[in-house]
């Protein structure tokens, strides 16, 4: 598996974990996700799969193209605001890797100018 494929899979895993933390705290499900959170997660994963930057995909927060509908973006933002700080304690490695992806995304435009290669 290529590094970008691993990163996309890790990004999907991170959003799944964040959605679970949020759903468990805000909705009445005991196992898994509620229907609303499950639908949002499916939507996000489909959007990640159809991202126009597949090979050079930055973290969504640093992306120049907004693939999500405004209402969905707001829902995702709420989940991330709530779950982000809690991820540090529950999933520290995923949190660290997500943070590093964000740093790479900010550095990527400069690197692309120098090398002509996409962000990986």
N, CA, C and O atoms as a MOPAC input file, in Angstrom:
PM7 MOZYME 1SCF
protein

 N      0.84700 1    -1.18600 1     0.00000 1
 C      0.00000 1     0.00000 1     0.00000 1
 C      0.88600 1     1.24000 1     0.00000 1
 O      1.82800 1     1.33500 1     0.78600 1
 N      0.58600 1     2.17300 1    -0.86800 1
 C      1.38400 1     3.38400 1    -0.97900 1
 C      1.13900 1     4.28500 1     0.22800 1
 O      0.11400 1     4.17900 1     0.90000 1
 N      2.09400 1     5.17000 1     0.48900 1
 C      1.99500 1     6.03000 1     1.66600 1
 C      0.76300 1     6.92900 1     1.61900 1
 O      0.13900 1     7.17000 1     2.65200 1
 N      0.39800 1     7.43600 1     0.41700 1
 C     -0.77700 1     8.30800 1     0.33300 1
 C     -2.05000 1     7.52200 1     0.61400 1
 O     -2.99200 1     8.05200 1     1.20300 1
 N     -2.08300 1     6.22900 1     0.18300 1
 C     -3.24200 1     5.38900 1     0.46900 1
 C     -3.34900 1     5.13100 1     1.96900 1
 O     -4.44100 1     5.14700 1     2.53700 1
 N     -2.20500 1     4.89400 1     2.59900 1
 C     -2.20800 1     4.69200 1     4.05500 1
 C     -2.68000 1     5.95600 1     4.75700 1
 O     -3.43100 1     5.89200 1     5.73000 1
 N     -2.23600 1     7.10600 1     4.25800 1
 C     -2.63300 1     8.35900 1     4.88900 1
 C     -4.13100 1     8.59200 1     4.74700 1
 O     -4.78000 1     9.02700 1     5.69900 1
 N     -4.68700 1     8.30900 1     3.57700 1
 C     -6.12900 1     8.46700 1     3.38900 1
 C     -6.90100 1     7.51000 1     4.29100 1
 O     -7.91900 1     7.89000 1     4.87100 1
 N     -6.42800 1     6.27700 1     4.41300 1
 C     -7.08000 1     5.31400 1     5.29400 1
 C     -6.99600 1     5.78400 1     6.74900 1
 O     -7.95600 1     5.65500 1     7.50800 1
 N     -5.84300 1     6.32600 1     7.12400 1
 C     -5.67400 1     6.83700 1     8.49100 1
 C     -6.59600 1     8.04400 1     8.72500 1
 O     -7.16200 1     8.20000 1     9.80700 1
 N     -6.73600 1     8.89000 1     7.70200 1
 C     -7.62300 1    10.04500 1     7.81800 1
 C     -9.08000 1     9.59000 1     8.01600 1
 O     -9.81700 1    10.16500 1     8.81700 1
 N     -9.47200 1     8.56000 1     7.27900 1
 C    -10.81900 1     8.00800 1     7.44700 1
 C    -10.99000 1     7.40900 1     8.83700 1
 O    -12.03500 1     7.57100 1     9.46700 1
 N     -9.95800 1     6.71700 1     9.30900 1
 C    -10.01400 1     6.13700 1    10.65200 1
 C    -10.14300 1     7.23800 1    11.70200 1
 O    -10.89800 1     7.10000 1    12.66600 1
 N     -9.41300 1     8.31600 1    11.51300 1
 C     -9.45800 1     9.43200 1    12.46000 1
 C    -10.86400 1    10.03100 1    12.52400 1
 O    -11.38000 1    10.27800 1    13.61400 1
 N    -11.48400 1    10.26500 1    11.37200 1
 C    -12.82300 1    10.85200 1    11.38700 1
 C    -13.84000 1     9.87900 1    11.97700 1
 O    -14.80100 1    10.30700 1    12.61600 1
 N    -13.64200 1     8.57100 1    11.77100 1
 C    -14.53300 1     7.56800 1    12.39300 1
 C    -14.43700 1     7.64200 1    13.91300 1
 O    -15.45300 1     7.62400 1    14.60800 1
 N    -13.21400 1     7.72600 1    14.42200 1
 C    -12.99800 1     7.80700 1    15.88000 1
 C    -13.60700 1     9.09800 1    16.43300 1
 O    -14.24400 1     9.09300 1    17.48600 1
 N    -13.40500 1    10.19900 1    15.71200 1
 C    -13.95500 1    11.47400 1    16.17300 1
 C    -15.47800 1    11.44800 1    16.17900 1
 O    -16.10600 1    11.95000 1    17.11100 1
 N    -16.06900 1    10.86700 1    15.14900 1
 C    -17.52700 1    10.77400 1    15.08800 1
 C    -18.05500 1     9.91900 1    16.23200 1
 O    -19.09600 1    10.22900 1    16.81200 1
 N    -17.35000 1     8.85500 1    16.55400 1
 C    -17.77700 1     7.97800 1    17.65600 1
 C    -17.74000 1     8.70900 1    18.98500 1
 O    -18.67400 1     8.59700 1    19.77900 1
 N    -16.67400 1     9.45700 1    19.23900 1
 C    -16.56200 1    10.22400 1    20.49100 1
 C    -17.71700 1    11.22300 1    20.59000 1
 O    -18.36400 1    11.33800 1    21.63100 1
 N    -17.96300 1    11.93700 1    19.50300 1
 C    -19.02200 1    12.94400 1    19.49100 1
 C    -20.39900 1    12.30100 1    19.68200 1
 O    -21.19600 1    12.76000 1    20.50000 1
 N    -20.66500 1    11.25300 1    18.93500 1
 C    -21.97700 1    10.60900 1    18.97100 1
 C    -22.26400 1    10.02600 1    20.35700 1
 O    -23.37400 1    10.15500 1    20.87500 1
 N    -21.27700 1     9.39800 1    20.93600 1
 C    -21.45200 1     8.80200 1    22.26300 1
 C    -21.79600 1     9.86600 1    23.30400 1
 O    -22.58300 1     9.61100 1    24.21600 1
 N    -21.21700 1    11.04600 1    23.17200 1
 C    -21.45400 1    12.12500 1    24.13400 1
 C    -22.75900 1    12.88600 1    23.88200 1
 O    -23.37500 1    13.38000 1    24.82600 1
 N    -23.18800 1    12.98300 1    22.61600 1
 C    -24.32000 1    13.83900 1    22.28100 1
 C    -25.60300 1    13.10800 1    21.90200 1
 O    -26.67600 1    13.71200 1    21.89100 1
 N    -25.50800 1    11.83700 1    21.59700 1
 C    -26.68700 1    11.08100 1    21.17600 1
 C    -26.87800 1     9.86800 1    22.08100 1
 O    -25.99700 1     9.54900 1    22.88000 1
 N    -27.98400 1     9.20900 1    21.96800 1
 C    -28.34200 1     8.15200 1    22.93200 1
 C    -27.95300 1     6.74400 1    22.50000 1
 O    -28.48300 1     5.77600 1    23.04500 1
 N    -27.05400 1     6.60200 1    21.54800 1
 C    -26.65200 1     5.26500 1    21.11300 1
 C    -25.66400 1     4.66000 1    22.10000 1
 O    -24.78100 1     5.34900 1    22.61200 1
 N    -25.81700 1     3.39200 1    22.35700 1
 C    -24.88700 1     2.69500 1    23.25000 1
 C    -23.76400 1     2.04500 1    22.45700 1
 O    -22.62300 1     2.00300 1    22.91600 1
 N    -24.07500 1     1.54300 1    21.28400 1
 C    -23.09900 1     0.88500 1    20.41000 1
 C    -23.09500 1     1.58400 1    19.05800 1
 O    -24.14700 1     1.98000 1    18.55800 1
 N    -21.92800 1     1.73400 1    18.47200 1
 C    -21.84200 1     2.30000 1    17.13100 1
 C    -22.27000 1     3.75800 1    17.07300 1
 O    -22.17800 1     4.49400 1    18.05600 1
 N    -22.74300 1     4.16000 1    15.88900 1
 C    -23.16500 1     5.53200 1    15.65400 1
 C    -24.66800 1     5.60800 1    15.44100 1
 O    -25.28800 1     4.64900 1    14.98100 1
 N    -25.24900 1     6.75000 1    15.77600 1
 C    -26.65600 1     6.97400 1    15.47100 1
 C    -26.80500 1     7.13600 1    13.95300 1
 O    -25.81000 1     7.25100 1    13.23800 1
 N    -28.02500 1     7.14300 1    13.47600 1
 C    -28.26200 1     7.24600 1    12.03600 1
 C    -27.72100 1     8.54700 1    11.45300 1
 O    -27.15400 1     8.55200 1    10.36000 1
 N    -27.89400 1     9.63900 1    12.17500 1
 C    -27.41300 1    10.94500 1    11.69700 1
 C    -25.88500 1    10.96500 1    11.55900 1
 O    -25.35400 1    11.41300 1    10.54300 1
 N    -25.19100 1    10.48000 1    12.58100 1
 C    -23.72500 1    10.46500 1    12.54400 1
 C    -23.21700 1     9.45700 1    11.51300 1
 O    -22.21100 1     9.70700 1    10.84800 1
 N    -23.90000 1     8.32800 1    11.37400 1
 C    -23.50400 1     7.33500 1    10.37800 1
 C    -23.64300 1     7.90500 1     8.96900 1
 O    -22.76900 1     7.71100 1     8.12400 1
 N    -24.75900 1     8.61600 1     8.72100 1
 C    -24.96400 1     9.23200 1     7.40400 1
 C    -23.88100 1    10.28100 1     7.12300 1
 O    -23.36900 1    10.35400 1     6.00600 1
 N    -23.53400 1    11.08100 1     8.11400 1
 C    -22.48300 1    12.08800 1     7.95300 1
 C    -21.13600 1    11.41700 1     7.66700 1
 O    -20.38700 1    11.87200 1     6.80100 1
 N    -20.83100 1    10.35100 1     8.38300 1
 C    -19.57300 1     9.64500 1     8.18200 1
 C    -19.49500 1     9.04700 1     6.78000 1
 O    -18.45000 1     9.12800 1     6.13500 1
 N    -20.56800 1     8.45600 1     6.30800 1
 C    -20.60400 1     7.90300 1     4.94900 1
 C    -20.38400 1     9.02500 1     3.93200 1
 O    -19.62100 1     8.86500 1     2.97800 1
 N    -21.05400 1    10.15600 1     4.13900 1
 C    -20.90100 1    11.30900 1     3.25400 1
 C    -19.43800 1    11.76400 1     3.20200 1
 O    -18.89100 1    11.98200 1     2.12100 1
 N    -18.81400 1    11.90400 1     4.36100 1
 C    -17.42700 1    12.37300 1     4.43700 1
 C    -16.49700 1    11.38800 1     3.72800 1
 O    -15.61300 1    11.80000 1     2.97700 1
 N    -16.69100 1    10.10800 1     3.96100 1
 C    -15.80900 1     9.11500 1     3.34400 1
 C    -15.99000 1     9.08000 1     1.82700 1
 O    -15.01800 1     8.89900 1     1.09300 1
 N    -17.21000 1     9.25100 1     1.35600 1
 C    -17.43500 1     9.30900 1    -0.09200 1
 C    -16.74800 1    10.53300 1    -0.69200 1
 O    -16.17500 1    10.45700 1    -1.77900 1
 N    -16.80600 1    11.65000 1     0.01200 1
 C    -16.15500 1    12.86900 1    -0.46600 1
 C    -14.64300 1    12.70100 1    -0.48200 1
 O    -13.97900 1    13.17700 1    -1.40300 1
 N    -14.09500 1    12.03600 1     0.51700 1
 C    -12.66100 1    11.79100 1     0.54600 1
 C    -12.24900 1    10.90900 1    -0.63500 1
 O    -11.19800 1    11.12400 1    -1.23800 1
 N    -13.07200 1     9.92900 1    -0.95600 1
 C    -12.77500 1     9.02900 1    -2.07600 1
 C    -12.82000 1     9.75300 1    -3.41900 1
 O    -12.11800 1     9.36600 1    -4.35400 1
 N    -13.64100 1    10.80200 1    -3.52100 1
 C    -13.76400 1    11.51500 1    -4.79400 1
 C    -13.03500 1    12.85900 1    -4.79500 1
 O    -13.31900 1    13.72000 1    -5.62800 1
 N    -12.11400 1    13.03500 1    -3.88000 1
 C    -11.35100 1    14.28400 1    -3.78400 1
 C    -10.55900 1    14.51300 1    -5.06700 1
 O     -9.90000 1    13.59500 1    -5.55300 1
 N    -10.61300 1    15.72800 1    -5.62500 1
 C     -9.85900 1    16.00600 1    -6.85200 1
 C     -8.34000 1    15.98800 1    -6.64100 1
 O     -7.58800 1    15.92000 1    -7.61400 1
 N     -7.88700 1    16.04600 1    -5.40700 1
 C     -6.46100 1    16.04700 1    -5.09700 1
 C     -5.96600 1    14.67300 1    -4.65400 1
 O     -4.96500 1    14.58600 1    -3.94300 1
 N     -6.64100 1    13.60300 1    -5.05400 1
 C     -6.33200 1    12.25700 1    -4.57900 1
 C     -4.85400 1    12.03700 1    -4.29800 1
 O     -4.48900 1    11.68300 1    -3.17700 1
 N     -4.01300 1    12.23600 1    -5.27600 1
 C     -2.60000 1    11.93700 1    -5.09100 1
 C     -1.90300 1    12.95400 1    -4.20300 1
 O     -0.97200 1    12.61000 1    -3.47500 1
 N     -2.33700 1    14.17800 1    -4.25600 1
 C     -1.69500 1    15.21200 1    -3.46500 1
 C     -2.62200 1    15.80900 1    -2.44100 1
 O     -2.52500 1    16.99300 1    -2.11900 1
 N     -3.52700 1    14.99000 1    -1.92400 1
 C     -4.57100 1    15.48400 1    -1.02500 1
 C     -3.99500 1    16.05900 1     0.26700 1
 O     -3.31500 1    15.35700 1     1.01500 1
 N     -4.26700 1    17.33600 1     0.52400 1
 C     -3.89800 1    17.90300 1     1.82300 1
 C     -4.96300 1    17.52500 1     2.85600 1
 O     -6.00000 1    16.96400 1     2.50100 1
 N     -4.71300 1    17.82700 1     4.10900 1
 C     -5.75500 1    17.65800 1     5.11700 1
 C     -6.92300 1    18.55400 1     4.71700 1
 O     -6.71300 1    19.64600 1     4.18800 1
 N     -8.13000 1    18.10900 1     4.96300 1
 C     -9.31400 1    18.85600 1     4.51100 1
 C     -9.31000 1    20.29600 1     5.02400 1
 O     -9.75200 1    21.21000 1     4.32800 1
 N     -8.81000 1    20.49200 1     6.23800 1
 C     -8.80300 1    21.84800 1     6.80000 1
 C     -7.89300 1    22.78500 1     6.01300 1
 O     -8.09800 1    23.99900 1     6.04100 1
 N     -6.90100 1    22.25700 1     5.31800 1
 C     -5.98800 1    23.09400 1     4.56000 1
 C     -6.21500 1    23.03300 1     3.06400 1
 O     -5.37100 1    23.47600 1     2.28500 1
 N     -7.33600 1    22.49300 1     2.66300 1
 C     -7.60800 1    22.30000 1     1.23900 1
 C     -8.20900 1    23.56200 1     0.61600 1
 O     -9.06800 1    24.19500 1     1.23000 1
 N     -7.77500 1    23.94000 1    -0.58700 1
 C     -8.34200 1    25.11800 1    -1.24200 1
 C     -9.73900 1    24.87300 1    -1.80700 1
 O    -10.46300 1    25.82900 1    -2.08400 1
 N    -10.13000 1    23.61500 1    -1.98300 1
 C    -11.45300 1    23.27100 1    -2.51300 1
 C    -12.31100 1    22.73000 1    -1.37000 1
 O    -11.87000 1    21.86200 1    -0.61600 1
 N    -13.52000 1    23.23700 1    -1.24500 1
 C    -14.41800 1    22.74600 1    -0.20500 1
 C    -15.42700 1    21.79600 1    -0.83800 1
 O    -16.37800 1    22.22000 1    -1.49600 1
 N    -15.19700 1    20.50000 1    -0.62500 1
 C    -16.01200 1    19.45000 1    -1.25400 1
 C    -17.35500 1    19.27000 1    -0.56400 1
 O    -18.29400 1    18.74500 1    -1.16300 1
 N    -17.45500 1    19.69400 1     0.67600 1
 C    -18.65200 1    19.43500 1     1.47000 1
 C    -19.67700 1    20.55800 1     1.34100 1
 O    -19.32600 1    21.73000 1     1.20000 1
 N    -20.93700 1    20.17700 1     1.39400 1
 C    -22.01700 1    21.16400 1     1.42500 1
 C    -21.87300 1    21.96400 1     2.71400 1
 O    -21.38900 1    21.43100 1     3.71200 1
 N    -22.27900 1    23.22500 1     2.71500 1
 C    -22.10000 1    24.06200 1     3.90800 1
 C    -22.68200 1    23.44900 1     5.19400 1
 O    -22.04700 1    23.51400 1     6.24700 1
 N    -23.85900 1    22.86900 1     5.11900 1
 C    -24.46000 1    22.27500 1     6.32500 1
 C    -23.63000 1    21.09900 1     6.82500 1
 O    -23.43100 1    20.93400 1     8.02900 1
 N    -23.15300 1    20.29400 1     5.90300 1
 C    -22.32500 1    19.14700 1     6.28300 1
 C    -20.99500 1    19.61500 1     6.85500 1
 O    -20.49700 1    19.04700 1     7.82700 1
 N    -20.42300 1    20.64600 1     6.25600 1
 C    -19.16800 1    21.19700 1     6.76900 1
 C    -19.32600 1    21.66600 1     8.20900 1
 O    -18.44100 1    21.46300 1     9.04100 1
 N    -20.45000 1    22.28700 1     8.49000 1
 C    -20.70000 1    22.75700 1     9.86100 1
 C    -20.83500 1    21.58000 1    10.82000 1
 O    -20.33000 1    21.63800 1    11.94100 1
 N    -21.50500 1    20.51700 1    10.39600 1
 C    -21.62500 1    19.32300 1    11.23800 1
 C    -20.25600 1    18.70500 1    11.50700 1
 O    -19.95200 1    18.31700 1    12.63500 1
 N    -19.44500 1    18.61800 1    10.47800 1
 C    -18.09300 1    18.06200 1    10.62700 1
 C    -17.27800 1    18.94200 1    11.56500 1
 O    -16.54400 1    18.44500 1    12.42000 1
 N    -17.41300 1    20.23700 1    11.39800 1
 C    -16.68700 1    21.18100 1    12.24900 1
 C    -17.07800 1    21.00000 1    13.72000 1
 O    -16.21700 1    21.03200 1    14.59900 1
 N    -18.37000 1    20.81000 1    13.98800 1
 C    -18.82900 1    20.57800 1    15.36800 1
 C    -18.20900 1    19.31000 1    15.94500 1
 O    -17.74700 1    19.29500 1    17.08600 1
 N    -18.20400 1    18.25200 1    15.14700 1
 C    -17.61900 1    16.98900 1    15.60500 1
 C    -16.14100 1    17.18000 1    15.91700 1
 O    -15.65400 1    16.71200 1    16.94600 1
 N    -15.43100 1    17.86500 1    15.03400 1
 C    -13.99700 1    18.04700 1    15.24000 1
 C    -13.69900 1    18.95000 1    16.43500 1
 O    -12.75400 1    18.70000 1    17.18400 1
 N    -14.49300 1    19.98400 1    16.61100 1
 C    -14.28500 1    20.87900 1    17.76500 1
 C    -14.46300 1    20.13200 1    19.08000 1
 O    -13.69700 1    20.32300 1    20.02500 1
 N    -15.47100 1    19.28900 1    19.12900 1
 C    -15.72700 1    18.54500 1    20.36200 1
 C    -14.71000 1    17.42100 1    20.54300 1
 O    -14.14300 1    17.25900 1    21.62400 1
 N    -14.48000 1    16.65000 1    19.48800 1
 C    -13.67600 1    15.43700 1    19.60100 1
 C    -12.17600 1    15.68900 1    19.57800 1
 O    -11.41200 1    14.91500 1    20.15500 1
 N    -11.75000 1    16.74100 1    18.93300 1
 C    -10.31500 1    17.00700 1    18.79600 1
 C     -9.54100 1    16.95200 1    20.09700 1
 O     -8.57800 1    16.19200 1    20.19600 1
 N     -9.92600 1    17.73100 1    21.10200 1
 C     -9.19000 1    17.67900 1    22.37400 1
 C     -9.26900 1    16.30800 1    23.04600 1
 O     -8.32300 1    15.89900 1    23.71900 1
 N    -10.35700 1    15.61000 1    22.87700 1
 C    -10.53200 1    14.30000 1    23.50000 1
 C     -9.73100 1    13.21400 1    22.77600 1
 O     -9.37100 1    12.19600 1    23.36700 1
 N     -9.46200 1    13.44300 1    21.50000 1
 C     -8.66400 1    12.48800 1    20.73500 1
 C     -7.24600 1    12.38200 1    21.29200 1
 O     -6.64000 1    11.31100 1    21.25000 1
 N     -6.72600 1    13.47600 1    21.80700 1
 C     -5.37100 1    13.47200 1    22.33700 1
 C     -5.20400 1    12.42900 1    23.43700 1
 O     -4.16500 1    11.77300 1    23.51100 1
 N     -6.19700 1    12.26900 1    24.27700 1
 C     -6.12300 1    11.27900 1    25.35600 1
 C     -6.51000 1     9.88000 1    24.89200 1
 O     -5.92000 1     8.89600 1    25.33900 1
 N     -7.48100 1     9.78300 1    24.01300 1
 C     -8.00900 1     8.47300 1    23.61400 1
 C     -7.23400 1     7.82800 1    22.46600 1
 O     -7.08500 1     6.60700 1    22.42000 1
 N     -6.74800 1     8.64400 1    21.54900 1
 C     -6.02900 1     8.13600 1    20.37900 1
 C     -4.84400 1     9.05700 1    20.08600 1
 O     -4.84400 1     9.76200 1    19.07700 1
 N     -3.83500 1     9.05400 1    20.96000 1
 C     -2.73600 1    10.01900 1    20.81500 1
 C     -1.94600 1     9.87300 1    19.50800 1
 O     -1.54300 1    10.88000 1    18.92600 1
 N     -1.72100 1     8.66000 1    19.04100 1
 C     -0.95000 1     8.48100 1    17.81300 1
 C     -1.69700 1     9.03800 1    16.60500 1
 O     -1.10600 1     9.73500 1    15.77900 1
 N     -2.98400 1     8.73900 1    16.49600 1
 C     -3.78300 1     9.28900 1    15.39600 1
 C     -3.80500 1    10.81300 1    15.45500 1
 O     -3.74600 1    11.48300 1    14.42400 1
 N     -3.89000 1    11.34900 1    16.65800 1
 C     -3.91300 1    12.80000 1    16.82900 1
 C     -2.59300 1    13.41500 1    16.36700 1
 O     -2.58700 1    14.42300 1    15.66100 1
 N     -1.49100 1    12.81500 1    16.76300 1
 C     -0.18000 1    13.31300 1    16.36400 1
 C     -0.01500 1    13.25300 1    14.84600 1
 O      0.45300 1    14.21500 1    14.23600 1
 N     -0.38900 1    12.14500 1    14.23900 1
 C     -0.25300 1    11.99500 1    12.79600 1
 C     -1.15500 1    12.97600 1    12.04300 1
 O     -0.76700 1    13.50700 1    11.00300 1
 N     -2.35600 1    13.21500 1    12.56900 1
 C     -3.27600 1    14.18700 1    11.95800 1
 C     -2.66100 1    15.59600 1    12.03900 1
 O     -2.72300 1    16.36800 1    11.08200 1
 N     -2.08100 1    15.90600 1    13.17500 1
 C     -1.42600 1    17.19600 1    13.36100 1
 C     -0.26300 1    17.35400 1    12.37100 1
 O     -0.10900 1    18.41100 1    11.75900 1
 N      0.54500 1    16.31600 1    12.21700 1
 C      1.67300 1    16.36200 1    11.28500 1
 C      1.19800 1    16.49300 1     9.84100 1
 O      1.83700 1    17.17800 1     9.04200 1
 N      0.08000 1    15.84400 1     9.49400 1
 C     -0.49100 1    15.99700 1     8.15400 1
 C     -0.86800 1    17.45100 1     7.89600 1
 O     -0.67500 1    17.96500 1     6.79400 1
 N     -1.40400 1    18.10800 1     8.91700 1
 C     -1.76100 1    19.52600 1     8.78200 1
 C     -0.54500 1    20.39600 1     8.54100 1
 O     -0.58900 1    21.33000 1     7.74100 1
 N      0.54500 1    20.08700 1     9.23700 1
 C      1.78700 1    20.84700 1     9.04400 1
 C      2.32200 1    20.61200 1     7.63100 1
 O      2.74100 1    21.55800 1     6.96300 1
 N      2.31000 1    19.36800 1     7.17500 1
 C      2.78000 1    19.04800 1     5.82400 1
 C      1.94600 1    19.77600 1     4.77300 1
 O      2.47600 1    20.25300 1     3.76900 1
 N      0.64000 1    19.85700 1     5.01100 1
 C     -0.24200 1    20.52500 1     4.05000 1
 C      0.11100 1    22.00900 1     3.93600 1
 O      0.05200 1    22.57900 1     2.84700 1
 N      0.47300 1    22.62800 1     5.04600 1
 C      0.84500 1    24.04400 1     5.01100 1
 C      2.18400 1    24.25000 1     4.30100 1
 O      2.40500 1    25.28200 1     3.66800 1
 N      3.06700 1    23.26900 1     4.41200 1
 C      4.37000 1    23.36500 1     3.76800 1
 C      4.33100 1    22.91100 1     2.30900 1
 O      5.22200 1    23.25100 1     1.53100 1
 N      3.32300 1    22.15800 1     1.94100 1
 C      3.24500 1    21.54000 1     0.61300 1
 C      3.27100 1    22.53700 1    -0.54800 1
 O      3.98300 1    22.28300 1    -1.51900 1
 N      2.54000 1    23.65500 1    -0.50900 1
 C      2.58900 1    24.56800 1    -1.65900 1
 C      4.00200 1    25.05100 1    -1.95000 1
 O      4.39400 1    25.15900 1    -3.11200 1
 N      4.75300 1    25.33700 1    -0.92400 1
 C      6.14100 1    25.77900 1    -1.10500 1
 C      6.97700 1    24.65500 1    -1.69900 1
 O      7.78400 1    24.88300 1    -2.60000 1
 N      6.78200 1    23.44800 1    -1.19600 1
 C      7.53200 1    22.29800 1    -1.69000 1
 C      7.16100 1    21.98100 1    -3.13500 1
 O      8.02800 1    21.62400 1    -3.93200 1
 N      5.88100 1    22.10800 1    -3.47700 1
 C      5.43900 1    21.85000 1    -4.85700 1
 C      6.08600 1    22.83500 1    -5.81400 1
 O      6.46600 1    22.47300 1    -6.92700 1
 N      6.21000 1    24.08000 1    -5.38000 1
 C      6.85600 1    25.08500 1    -6.23000 1
 C      8.31000 1    24.70300 1    -6.51300 1
 O      8.81500 1    24.88300 1    -7.62100 1
 N      8.96500 1    24.17100 1    -5.48200 1
 C     10.38300 1    23.83600 1    -5.61500 1
 C     10.59900 1    22.56100 1    -6.42800 1
 O     11.49900 1    22.50500 1    -7.26700 1
 N      9.76800 1    21.52700 1    -6.18100 1
 C     10.02100 1    20.22200 1    -6.79400 1
 C      9.06200 1    19.87200 1    -7.91400 1
 O      9.37900 1    19.03500 1    -8.75900 1
 N      7.88600 1    20.50400 1    -7.93400 1
 C      6.87300 1    20.16400 1    -8.93900 1
 C      6.12300 1    18.89300 1    -8.59400 1
 O      5.28900 1    18.44400 1    -9.38200 1
 N      6.39600 1    18.29500 1    -7.43000 1
 C      5.74000 1    17.05600 1    -7.02700 1
 C      4.53500 1    17.35700 1    -6.14900 1
 O      4.53100 1    18.36100 1    -5.43700 1
 N      3.48400 1    16.48200 1    -6.18700 1
 C      2.31200 1    16.68300 1    -5.33800 1
 C      2.62900 1    16.39700 1    -3.88200 1
 O      3.62300 1    15.74400 1    -3.56500 1
 N      1.78000 1    16.88900 1    -3.00900 1
 C      1.88800 1    16.63000 1    -1.57300 1
 C      1.63200 1    15.14600 1    -1.31900 1
 O      0.67500 1    14.58600 1    -1.85300 1
 N      2.46000 1    14.51400 1    -0.52300 1
 C      2.26000 1    13.10500 1    -0.16600 1
 C      2.26100 1    12.93700 1     1.31300 1
 O      2.10600 1    11.82000 1     1.80800 1

